[in-house]
Amino acid sequence: MSEQTKVTVSNGGFGSKLGFILAAAGSAVGLGNIWRFPYLAAQYGGGIFLLVYLILTVTFGFSLMVTEIAIGRKTGKSVIGAYSEVNKHFAPLGWLAAAVPVIILPYYCVIGGWVLKYMTAFLTGQGKTAAGDGSFFSEFIGHAAQPTIFFFIFVILTAIVVMLGVNKGIERMSKIMMPVLFILIIGIGIYTLTLPGAIDGLIYYVKPDFTKFSIKTVIAAMGQLFYSMSLAMGIMITYGSYMRKEDHLEGSVRNIEIFDTAVAFLAGLIIVPSVFVFSGGDASALKSGPSLMFITLPNVFDSMIGGQIVGAAFFILVALAALTSSISLMETVVSIIVEKFHIKRIPACLIVMGISLAMGMLSVLGYSDWSEVTVFGYQFLDFFDFVSNNIMMPIVALLTCILIGFVAKTKFVEDEVEENGEFKSKTLYRVMVRYVCPICMLVILFSALFMKL
């Protein structure tokens, strides 16, 4: 048995190709698909944004994802060990990549707790109370008690799945949650399109308006794709280390792309037409982030016939999307602790859970008792989000491209992809990793720091 196979088996690797695809797709499908993608699509020309996003998915996103999964499967190690094995001089890059999920997981679970609160509100018939001028949301996050309870619940749910292991926990839950997520998002999308005036919103969303095409459209689509596919977080390297050698890597990545893009598109199919109906065709009503998810959409559901049921289904959908992503974030950190300190999975999970609860409380208190405390003008949650997403992740991806494109050479990845089949996109991959992706990462980093898209 090879060393890589030993590591995968000891970690309890994925038992099937479908399990790997659904777990990786579940990681990619998160809050970014649901509360950022529709906003960007509306802001940058609807259909033209979708077209640009799709082109980037099959080129830029594909190349980065293939790279990370191949590194993971070839080395059979967590993110720190994987980078060190590719090239010992790039060991610090592994530590930088490992720091990303450590920073993201706590505040992501805080937002996950917000989603659980709204899911509970709609399930218990309080959807009308949640709608309004935004006071329900501001009062909720403005007092630490309830956000802390829901945050703790979300972290515990995440930890339970991770404690069960890769095969019995992550894979099994992904096979349940991902189909349910798709059924919910398709069902809500169909219902939304039956609303009076929804077709106008649909046309705006899917019809390309080439007059609205600009370099900002490309940058926005590139940034969204980068964040939504769980790249440069160590997740795909970790999941790649659990992937079976007999499964075709290139085909698996294509399937993950299809899942991720489909959910992002369908989320927009729900949100854009329904907000259009609610706002009377005002595209500016589509705002990014919490204001869309926790203020605008509850009002949209409240205005619908059967909105209480639709709202409950929607927030169940969002909770599942958030949970699949938080599971992958925690698993990445747990895998590092298990590998570096040689301790068992459950103690490692408890350690990560404790760290997440402690760090997450900064984000909880940052909107309540410590609301006047800021870091460089940011509240704690916003600061953690900016540093991890806009600075650390682009740097990790840029250095990964340099490592594979010019130091270890693309053959390192190509050989792993060709373990069990032809690498059909080999030429495209070489060009993307060596030249296009590094430029893209510099553009994303520059735009985040200076243009603040």
C-alpha positions in Angstrom: 0.0 0.0 0.0 1.4 3.4 -1.0 2.1 6.1 1.6 -0.6 8.3 0.1 -3.1 5.4 0.4 -2.1 4.8 4.0 -2.7 8.4 4.9 -6.1 8.5 3.1 -7.3 5.3 4.8 -6.1 6.4 8.2 -8.1 9.6 7.7 -11.2 7.7 6.7 -11.2 8.9 3.1 -14.2 9.3 0.9 -15.7 6.0 0.0 -17.0 7.0 -3.4 -16.5 9.5 -6.2 -20.0 10.8 -5.7 -19.3 11.3 -2.0 -16.1 13.4 -2.8 -18.0 15.5 -5.4 -20.9 16.2 -3.1 -18.7 17.1 -0.2 -16.4 19.3 -2.3 -19.4 20.9 -3.9 -21.0 21.4 -0.5 -17.9 23.3 0.6 -18.1 25.5 -2.4 -21.8 26.1 -2.0 -22.1 28.6 0.8 -23.3 32.0 1.8 -21.3 33.6 -0.9 -23.4 31.9 -3.6 -26.6 33.1 -2.0 -26.1 36.6 -0.7 -23.3 37.9 -2.9 -23.8 36.3 -6.3 -27.3 37.6 -7.0 -26.2 41.1 -5.9 -23.2 41.1 -8.2 -25.3 39.7 -11.1 -27.8 42.5 -10.7 -25.2 45.2 -10.3 -23.1 44.2 -13.3 -25.6 43.7 -16.0 -27.4 40.4 -15.2 -26.9 38.1 -18.1 -23.6 39.5 -19.2 -22.2 38.9 -15.6 -23.5 35.3 -15.9 -21.8 34.8 -19.2 -18.4 36.1 -17.9 -18.8 34.1 -14.7 -19.4 30.9 -16.7 -16.3 31.5 -18.9 -14.1 32.1 -15.9 -15.5 29.0 -14.2 -14.3 26.6 -16.9 -10.9 28.3 -17.2 -9.7 30.2 -14.1 -11.7 28.4 -11.4 -11.1 25.0 -13.0 -7.3 25.4 -13.1 -7.0 26.5 -9.5 -9.3 23.7 -8.2 -7.4 21.0 -10.2 -4.1 22.3 -8.7 -5.3 22.2 -5.1 -7.0 18.8 -5.3 -4.1 17.3 -7.2 -1.6 18.6 -4.5 -3.8 17.0 -1.8 -4.2 13.7 -3.5 -0.6 13.3 -4.6 0.9 14.2 -1.1 -1.9 12.6 1.0 -1.3 15.3 3.6 -3.1 18.3 5.2 -2.4 21.7 3.8 0.8 22.4 5.8 2.4 19.1 5.1 1.3 19.2 1.4 3.0 22.4 0.5 6.2 21.3 2.4 6.3 18.1 0.4 5.9 19.8 -2.9 8.8 22.1 -2.1 10.4 22.5 1.4 11.1 26.2 0.7 7.3 26.8 0.3 6.5 25.4 3.8 5.6 28.9 5.1 2.9 29.0 2.4 1.3 26.0 4.0 1.1 27.8 7.3 -0.4 30.9 5.6 -3.0 28.7 3.9 -3.8 27.0 7.1 -4.4 30.3 8.9 -7.2 31.1 6.4 -9.8 28.6 7.7 -8.7 29.3 11.3 -9.8 32.9 10.8 -12.9 32.3 8.6 -14.5 29.4 10.6 -15.4 31.4 13.8 -17.1 34.4 12.1 -18.7 32.2 9.5 -20.3 30.2 12.2 -21.5 33.5 13.8 -23.3 34.3 10.5 -24.5 30.7 10.4 -26.1 31.3 13.8 -27.9 34.4 12.4 -29.3 32.1 9.7 -30.5 29.6 12.3 -32.3 32.4 14.1 -34.2 33.5 11.0 -34.9 29.8 10.1 -36.4 29.4 13.6 -38.4 32.6 13.3 -40.1 31.5 10.0 -40.6 27.9 11.2 -42.4 29.2 14.3 -44.7 31.6 12.4 -42.7 34.8 13.3 -41.8 35.7 9.7 -43.9 38.8 9.8 -42.1 40.0 12.9 -38.7 39.4 11.1 -39.9 41.6 8.3 -40.0 45.4 8.6 -37.5 48.2 8.7 -34.6 46.1 9.8 -35.1 46.7 13.6 -35.6 42.9 14.2 -32.1 42.2 12.8 -30.4 45.1 14.5 -32.0 44.3 17.9 -31.1 40.6 17.5 -27.4 41.2 16.8 -27.3 44.2 19.2 -27.7 42.0 22.3 -25.1 39.3 22.7 -27.3 36.6 24.5 -29.3 35.2 21.5 -26.5 35.5 18.9 -24.2 33.6 21.3 -26.8 30.8 21.7 -27.4 30.3 18.0 -23.6 30.7 17.3 -22.9 27.9 19.8 -25.6 25.7 18.3 -24.1 26.1 14.8 -20.6 25.4 15.9 -21.7 22.2 17.8 -23.7 21.0 14.7 -20.6 21.5 12.6 -18.4 19.7 15.1 -20.7 16.7 15.4 -20.4 16.0 11.7 -16.6 16.4 11.6 -16.2 14.2 14.7 -18.0 11.4 12.9 -15.1 11.3 10.3 -14.8 11.8 6.6 -16.7 8.8 5.4 -19.3 8.4 8.2 -19.7 12.1 8.9 -18.9 14.5 6.0 -19.6 12.1 3.1 -22.8 10.7 4.6 -24.2 14.1 5.5 -23.2 15.6 2.1 -25.2 12.8 0.4 -28.2 13.9 2.4 -27.9 17.7 2.6 -26.9 18.4 -1.0 -29.9 16.7 -2.6 -32.2 18.4 -0.1 -30.6 21.7 -0.9 -31.1 21.2 -4.6 -34.7 20.2 -4.2 -35.4 23.2 -2.0 -33.7 25.7 -4.3 -35.4 24.4 -7.4 -38.8 24.3 -5.7 -38.5 27.9 -4.4 -37.2 29.1 -7.7 -40.2 27.6 -9.6 -42.6 29.2 -7.1 -40.8 32.6 -7.4 -41.2 32.6 -11.1 -45.0 32.3 -10.8 -45.3 35.6 -9.0 -46.7 38.5 -11.0 -43.9 40.6 -12.5 -41.3 37.9 -11.8 -40.6 37.3 -15.5 -39.3 40.9 -15.9 -36.8 40.1 -13.2 -35.9 36.9 -14.8 -35.2 38.6 -18.2 -33.0 41.1 -16.4 -31.2 38.3 -14.7 -30.5 36.1 -17.7 -30.5 38.3 -20.8 -27.0 39.6 -21.5 -26.8 43.4 -21.8 -23.5 44.0 -23.6 -23.7 47.7 -23.1 -23.0 47.0 -19.3 -19.9 45.0 -20.0 -16.7 46.5 -18.5 -13.5 45.5 -16.9 -15.3 45.8 -13.5 -17.7 43.1 -14.7 -14.8 40.7 -15.2 -13.1 41.6 -11.9 -16.3 41.2 -10.0 -17.0 37.8 -11.6 -13.4 36.7 -11.0 -13.5 37.7 -7.4 -16.9 36.0 -6.8 -15.7 32.8 -8.5 -12.5 32.7 -6.4 -14.4 33.0 -3.1 -17.3 30.8 -4.0 -15.3 27.8 -5.0 -13.4 27.4 -1.7 -10.1 28.1 -3.2 -6.9 29.1 -1.3 -8.4 28.0 2.0 -6.7 24.6 2.2 -10.1 22.9 1.9 -9.6 21.4 -1.6 -6.1 20.2 -0.7 -7.6 18.6 2.4 -10.5 17.0 0.5 -8.1 16.0 -2.2 -6.0 14.1 0.3 -9.1 12.0 1.0 -9.9 11.4 -2.7 -9.5 7.8 -4.0 -6.7 7.2 -6.6 -9.1 5.4 -8.9 -11.4 8.4 -9.3 -10.8 10.7 -12.3 -9.7 14.0 -11.0 -10.4 16.2 -14.0 -14.0 14.9 -14.4 -14.6 15.3 -10.7 -13.6 18.9 -10.8 -15.9 19.6 -13.7 -18.8 18.0 -11.7 -18.0 20.2 -8.7 -18.0 23.3 -11.0 -21.4 22.3 -12.3 -22.9 21.9 -8.8 -21.5 25.2 -7.5 -22.5 27.2 -10.6 -26.0 25.7 -10.6 -26.6 26.7 -7.0 -25.3 30.2 -7.5 -27.5 30.6 -10.6 -30.6 29.1 -9.0 -30.0 31.4 -5.9 -30.1 34.3 -8.2 -33.2 32.9 -9.9 -35.0 33.0 -6.5 -33.6 36.4 -5.3 -33.4 38.6 -8.3 -37.0 38.1 -9.7 -38.6 38.1 -6.2 -36.8 41.3 -5.1 -37.8 42.9 -8.5 -41.4 42.1 -7.8 -41.2 43.5 -4.3 -39.3 46.7 -5.3 -41.3 47.4 -8.5 -38.3 46.7 -10.7 -35.7 48.7 -8.7 -32.4 46.9 -9.1 -30.9 49.0 -6.3 -33.0 47.0 -3.9 -30.6 44.1 -4.4 -27.9 44.8 -1.8 -25.1 42.5 -0.8 -24.6 40.7 2.5 -26.7 40.9 5.7 -29.0 43.6 4.4 -30.2 41.4 1.6 -30.4 38.2 3.6 -31.8 39.5 6.8 -33.8 42.6 5.9 -34.8 42.7 2.3 -35.7 39.0 1.8 -37.9 38.7 4.9 -39.9 41.6 3.6 -40.1 40.0 0.2 -41.4 36.7 1.8 -43.8 38.7 3.9 -45.3 40.2 0.8 -45.9 36.8 -0.9 -48.9 34.5 -0.7 -47.6 31.6 1.4 -44.5 33.6 2.2 -44.2 32.1 5.7 -43.7 28.7 4.1 -41.4 30.0 1.4 -39.3 31.9 3.9 -38.9 28.9 6.1 -37.9 26.7 3.2 -35.4 29.4 2.0 -33.7 29.7 5.4 -33.5 25.9 5.7 -31.8 26.0 2.3 -29.4 28.8 3.5 -28.7 26.9 6.7 -27.7 23.8 4.8 -25.5 25.8 2.5 -23.8 27.4 5.4 -23.4 24.1 7.3 -21.7 22.3 4.4 -19.2 25.1 4.1 -18.5 25.3 7.9 -17.9 21.5 8.0 -15.2 21.8 5.3 -13.6 24.7 7.1 -13.5 22.8 10.4 -12.3 19.6 8.8 -9.4 21.4 7.2 -8.2 22.7 10.6 -8.8 19.4 12.3 -6.8 17.5 9.7 -3.9 19.8 10.4 -4.0 19.2 14.1 -4.4 15.5 13.7 -1.4 15.4 11.4 0.9 17.8 13.2 0.3 16.8 16.8 -0.7 13.1 16.2 -3.9 13.2 18.3 -7.2 11.5 17.6 -10.0 13.1 15.6 -12.4 13.8 18.5 -9.9 15.6 20.8 -8.8 17.6 17.7 -12.4 18.6 17.0 -12.9 19.7 20.6 -9.8 21.8 20.4 -10.9 23.5 17.1 -14.4 23.9 18.5 -13.0 25.7 21.6 -10.8 28.0 19.5 -13.7 28.8 17.2 -16.1 29.6 20.1 -13.5 31.9 21.7 -12.6 33.7 18.4 -16.2 33.8 17.3 -17.3 35.7 20.4 -15.2 38.6 19.2 -17.6 38.8 16.2 -20.7 38.4 18.3 -19.6 41.1 20.8 -18.4 43.3 17.9 -22.0 44.0 17.1 -23.3 44.3 20.6 -21.3 45.1 23.8 -18.1 45.9 22.0 -19.7 47.7 19.0 -17.5 50.8 19.6 -14.3 48.8 19.4 -12.9 48.6 15.8 -9.8 47.4 14.1 -8.6 49.8 11.4 -12.1 51.1 11.3 -13.7 47.6 10.9 -15.8 45.7 13.4 -14.3 42.4 14.3 -16.3 40.3 11.9 -15.7 42.6 9.0 -12.0 42.8 9.8 -11.6 39.0 9.8 -13.5 38.8 6.6 -11.5 41.5 4.8 -8.1 40.1 5.9 -8.8 36.5 5.0 -10.8 37.0 1.8 -9.2 40.0 0.3 -5.6 39.7 1.3 -4.6 36.2 2.5 -6.5 34.1 0.0 -5.3 35.9 -3.2 -1.7 35.7 -1.9 -2.0 32.0 -1.2 -3.4 31.4 -4.7 -0.8 33.6 -6.3 2.1 31.8 -4.6 0.5 28.4 -5.3 0.5 29.3 -9.1 4.2 30.3 -8.8 5.0 27.1 -7.0 3.3 24.8 -9.5 3.9 26.9 -12.6 7.6 27.6 -12.2 9.1 25.8 -9.3 7.7 22.2 -9.1 6.4 22.7 -12.7 2.9 21.8 -14.0 4.0 18.2 -14.6 3.6 17.7 -10.8 -0.1 18.2 -11.2 -0.5 16.8 -14.7 1.0 13.4 -13.6 -1.5 13.2 -10.8 -4.4 14.0 -13.0 -3.3 11.4 -15.6 -3.1 8.7 -12.9 -6.4 7.3 -14.2 -7.2 9.0 -17.5 -6.3 11.6 -20.1 -5.9 15.2 -19.0 -8.0 16.7 -21.7 -7.4 20.3 -20.7 -3.7 20.0 -20.2 -2.7 22.8 -22.6 -5.3 25.2 -21.1 -4.2 24.3 -17.6 -0.5 25.1 -18.3 -1.3 28.5 -19.8 -3.8 29.3 -17.0 -1.5 28.4 -14.1 1.7 29.9 -15.4 0.4 33.1 -16.8 -3.4 33.9 -16.6 -4.1 32.9 -13.0 -1.2 34.8 -11.4 -2.4 37.9 -13.3 -5.9 37.3 -12.2 -4.8 37.0 -8.5 -2.9 40.2 -8.7 -6.0 41.9 -10.2 -8.2 40.5 -7.4 -5.7 41.6 -4.7 -5.3 45.1 -6.3 -9.1 45.6 -6.7 -9.8 44.5 -3.1 -7.2 46.8 -1.6 -7.7 49.9 -3.8 -10.9 49.7 -5.8 -13.0 48.0 -3.1 -15.5 46.3 -5.4 
